[in-house]
Amino acid sequence: MPDEPLIRLDWIVDNLGEIGRRLGEHIVMTVIAVIIGFVISFALALLVRRYHSLAGPVLAASGVLYTVPSLALFALVSYTVLILVRNVLTGLDSVPPDVSEAAVGMGVTVSQRLWRIELPIALPVIVAGLRIATVTTIGLVTVTSLIGQGGLGYLIVTIGINQFFSTPIYVGAILSVALAIGADVALLRIQQVLTPWARSRAG
């Protein structure tokens, strides 16, 4: 029996619908996890900024959640919270004190200061954390196939490894890497568009 090629193009062509469906599942799970994680992280970061004594417990709790395997979506959200809480706090803490003091002196309210001054300054750090969280989540979604959640991991584990078939393994892995790179580039571009002053200053 001749050796089977690592990648069979005929299998890819015959299974484009299945590949597209699994890619769609992967994207949906990633987007949901990152959005929910970001909303939770942002709220927790604002809470910690207001009540500094909560910093230790909040960060510790997010770290514990990160180590506890559970339902796929809960686990994925926990991973993003651990990354994003720290980055949002770091970004907001990077705002120069004199800038905040000047805003207070001008009569700017706390809410206006947050949305008009602090967040734009903190945005590069926050987006950097969002990039890390998104790329990490894309990788983690791959293993959710182990508990029947689908995604590109289904191609790798259920079809590839379980059936000793290399083509779906390569297809799933390549698409996962491409998706991670594409998401990272897109978020970097969004950051550049939203913070043109940071780009011009770096240049």
Phi and psi in degrees as a GROMACS rama.xvg file:
@    title "Ramachandran Plot"
@    xaxis  label "Phi"
@    yaxis  label "Psi"
@TYPE xy
-64.6852  152.055  PRO-2
-63.6492  136.775  ASP-3
-81.3792  137.225  GLU-4
-64.2492  155.488  PRO-5
-62.5981  -38.6743  LEU-6
-127.178  121.544  ILE-7
-101.022  110.208  ARG-8
-64.2579  -31.434  LEU-9
-65.6979  -35.3319  ASP-10
-66.9865  -40.1178  TRP-11
-62.0621  -46.2141  ILE-12
-62.7719  -42.6571  VAL-13
-70.7245  -18.2863  ASP-14
-120.781  26.2002  ASN-15
-59.5694  -37.2551  LEU-16
-63.0289  -44.9509  GLY-17
-65.3852  -42.3209  GLU-18
-62.5476  -44.463  ILE-19
-62.7736  -39.0203  GLY-20
-65.39  -43.5101  ARG-21
-68.1453  -35.4558  ARG-22
-65.0861  -41.2434  LEU-23
-62.0444  -43.6293  GLY-24
-59.2038  -41.6358  GLU-25
-61.7606  -46.1136  HIS-26
-65.143  -44.1971  ILE-27
-61.589  -47.2046  VAL-28
-62.6871  -38.9457  MET-29
-65.3423  -48.147  THR-30
-61.9518  -44.9128  VAL-31
-61.9192  -46.9366  ILE-32
-62.6393  -43.2159  ALA-33
-69.575  -41.9246  VAL-34
-64.7561  -48.9314  ILE-35
-62.6728  -43.227  ILE-36
-61.8354  -39.431  GLY-37
-67.7008  -42.5798  PHE-38
-61.5248  -46.3958  VAL-39
-62.9792  -44.9924  ILE-40
-63.4888  -41.7706  SER-41
-63.4558  -44.0058  PHE-42
-63.7497  -42.8571  ALA-43
-65.8991  -39.381  LEU-44
-63.6438  -42.3362  ALA-45
-64.8908  -37.0308  LEU-46
-64.7458  -43.1632  LEU-47
-66.442  -36.7448  VAL-48
-64.8354  -32.9577  ARG-49
-80.6394  -39.3988  ARG-50
-122.169  89.9691  TYR-51
-60.8464  -25.441  HIS-52
-66.214  -15.4183  SER-53
-85.0331  -7.14692  LEU-54
-57.611  -50.631  ALA-55
-59.9316  -53.6914  GLY-56
-59.8431  -41.01  PRO-57
-65.42  -47.3338  VAL-58
-66.4626  -37.3863  LEU-59
-65.6821  -43.1694  ALA-60
-64.0169  -41.3728  ALA-61
-66.2812  -33.0673  SER-62
-67.4843  -39.2284  GLY-63
-66.0393  -44.3045  VAL-64
-59.0233  -34.7519  LEU-65
-62.2346  -30.177  TYR-66
-93.6762  -3.80065  THR-67
-101.086  109.849  VAL-68
-71.3478  136.986  PRO-69
-152.222  -150.945  SER-70
-57.4376  146.231  LEU-71
-53.3008  -53.3965  ALA-72
-65.0325  -40.735  LEU-73
-60.9602  -43.8493  PHE-74
-63.7288  -43.4654  ALA-75
-64.1195  -42.6796  LEU-76
-62.5085  -40.2077  VAL-77
-60.9658  -40.5754  SER-78
-63.0438  -42.8241  TYR-79
-68.4732  -36.3922  THR-80
-62.045  -43.9195  VAL-81
-57.5167  -42.6164  LEU-82
-74.6709  -45.2555  ILE-83
-77.3871  -34.2324  LEU-84
-57.6357  -46.9327  VAL-85
-62.8834  -42.3761  ARG-86
-70.3975  -38.9117  ASN-87
-63.9614  -44.2825  VAL-88
-62.7337  -44.2362  LEU-89
-61.9834  -42.2666  THR-90
-63.2947  -46.0024  GLY-91
-68.0439  -34.8572  LEU-92
-72.8084  -15.0255  ASP-93
-80.1077  -7.73707  SER-94
-67.4855  123.558  VAL-95
-56.9719  134.136  PRO-96
-57.1626  -35.5668  PRO-97
-66.766  -28.1778  ASP-98
-67.6637  -45.4457  VAL-99
-64.088  -40.9797  SER-100
-64.7109  -38.7441  GLU-101
-64.9962  -38.6471  ALA-102
-64.7095  -41.0448  ALA-103
-63.1992  -41.4012  VAL-104
-64.2962  -25.7064  GLY-105
-87.503  2.19268  MET-106
83.1157  17.071  GLY-107
-73.5163  135.117  VAL-108
-73.0617  166.058  THR-109
-59.8404  -43.6596  VAL-110
-65.3826  -42.7059  SER-111
-65.2513  -39.1127  GLN-112
-62.5437  -40.6966  ARG-113
-63.7925  -52.244  LEU-114
-80.4991  -31.1727  TRP-115
-96.5324  -23.3776  ARG-116
-119.922  -56.9342  ILE-117
-69.8481  -47.3615  GLU-118
-62.4687  -44.4463  LEU-119
-59.1724  -37.7615  PRO-120
-70.1239  -37.6724  ILE-121
-81.1457  -11.567  ALA-122
-55.5707  -43.356  LEU-123
-58.3281  -41.249  PRO-124
-68.7922  -40.4669  VAL-125
-64.759  -44.5433  ILE-126
-66.6902  -34.8877  VAL-127
-59.7049  -42.9369  ALA-128
-65.7819  -37.0245  GLY-129
-65.4785  -36.7506  LEU-130
-64.2673  -45.3704  ARG-131
-62.2401  -45.6675  ILE-132
-63.0071  -40.6514  ALA-133
-67.0396  -47.9859  THR-134
-62.6767  -41.517  VAL-135
-62.7244  -43.3875  THR-136
-64.243  -39.7094  THR-137
-58.2368  -41.5124  ILE-138
-67.3075  -40.2261  GLY-139
-70.9243  -32.2759  LEU-140
-59.8725  -28.7327  VAL-141
-57.2071  -35.6366  THR-142
-84.7239  -6.94415  VAL-143
-68.1033  -14.0525  THR-144
-63.8961  -21.5159  SER-145
-65.2538  -21.3511  LEU-146
-117.714  27.4406  ILE-147
75.3066  27.2573  GLY-148
-95.5879  -1.25458  GLN-149
80.1889  -149.238  GLY-150
81.8905  -175.887  GLY-151
-65.5281  -22.3489  LEU-152
-62.6651  -25.5334  GLY-153
-61.5111  -40.8326  TYR-154
-64.8941  -41.6031  LEU-155
-70.8113  -48.4331  ILE-156
-88.0803  -59.6605  VAL-157
-67.2534  -45.583  THR-158
-89.556  -42.9451  ILE-159
-78.1082  -68.8758  GLY-160
-65.5974  -46.4501  ILE-161
-65.2253  -27.5033  ASN-162
-107.937  8.60615  GLN-163
53.1626  47.8449  PHE-164
-124.408  115.083  PHE-165
-75.8851  -30.8809  SER-166
-56.9321  -52.9757  THR-167
-63.5485  -26.6982  PRO-168
-64.8154  -47.5053  ILE-169
-66.7945  -41.2051  TYR-170
-61.7481  -47.6952  VAL-171
-62.7561  -43.0917  GLY-172
-66.8056  -44.6616  ALA-173
-64.7942  -42.9288  ILE-174
-66.6683  -36.0898  LEU-175
-62.8439  -45.3303  SER-176
-65.1575  -43.9829  VAL-177
-62.7899  -39.3532  ALA-178
-65.0328  -41.5343  LEU-179
-64.3148  -44.4198  ALA-180
-64.8219  -44.3162  ILE-181
-61.6503  -43.003  GLY-182
-65.3257  -40.3284  ALA-183
-64.8202  -44.411  ASP-184
-63.9923  -41.3172  VAL-185
-64.5512  -43.0284  ALA-186
-67.7157  -36.364  LEU-187
-63.6389  -40.3987  LEU-188
-65.5675  -40.9366  ARG-189
-61.6752  -41.4166  ILE-190
-61.1386  -42.8456  GLN-191
-65.2348  -36.961  GLN-192
-69.5975  -40.5701  VAL-193
-78.3796  -21.1791  LEU-194
-129.574  64.0256  THR-195
-62.8485  -26.9542  PRO-196
-66.1969  -33.8051  TRP-197
-67.5075  -38.4136  ALA-198
-69.2102  -43.1535  ARG-199
-67.4509  -34.5962  SER-200
-68.1942  -37.2291  ARG-201
-68.2067  -33.8697  ALA-202
